[in-house]
Amino acid sequence: MNPLASPRTVGILAGMGPAAGVDFARLFVAACEDWLRGHGRPVCDQAYPAHWMAQLPIADRTRALTDAAAPQPLEAMAQGLAQLAGLGARAVAMPCNTAHAWHAALQERVPQVELLHMPQETAAALRRQGLSRVALLATQGSYRIGLYAQAFADHGIECLLPDAQARDWLMQGIYDGVKSGDLALAQQRFVAVGEQLRSQHGDIALAMACTEIPLALPQAPEARGWTLIDPAAILAAALARRAYGG
């Protein structure tokens, strides 16, 4: 891309949960700053791409995947994606890992927009870093459908999973912790899972594959020195590349 060309309009399909959406906007701005500096462009207000964020009340994704009678999120997500397309977004990031279970259906509904795929972007980034084994911290919904396991396998990365008890701890940290405003509980549960995986596999990289986990785990004193992978940050960098034409 011509480094002097105007960036494209992009979008963020958020609300899953709202705090994660707001944090993703921060990550996107930081990724744009990195891109500008890396391409010798001045960092100023006018250099950032136009970007729209849709914060929508969307049905719980994990419940939708584990209970056929639960409210389903597809229609609300499709409506938000179409609205972002109507505002001129040419590429859209969805900062919810589990929501990517509906990626193909959403892309089919709104084909004029490129909907980035967070697990695939993450796997590609980890492969570029030379990682071949990664432990996965995720929701029960993501584990159930093998969302990251498939993406990692596509890129030759071994996906290590926590046991059933640890998965319950993760869900407690996500729902009773971050989503309920109790970050102390969230840190306690996430750290317990990380410690269990590290005791089994050594100094393994931990992929925080639920956007609530990075809101608590990296701040825990016990996690200092751990290799933590934030798929949301990887997705934000991918969206910045799309905005600037990469």
CORURFEN-V74478 format. One line per field, one symbol per residue. psi: psi as a letter, one per 40 degrees, with the letter a starting at -180 (. if undefined). A space follows every 50 residues. Layout:
psi->???
This chain:
psi->iheeihiihiihhaegidddddddddddddddddddddefiihideeiih hihhhihhihdddddehdeiiiedddddddddddddeehdihigghddee dedddddddgeehhhihdddddddddddeehehhihhaidddddefdddd ddddefhhhhiiiddddddddddddecddeegdddddddddddddddddd eagihhhgfheddeedddehddeheihhhhdddddddddddddee.
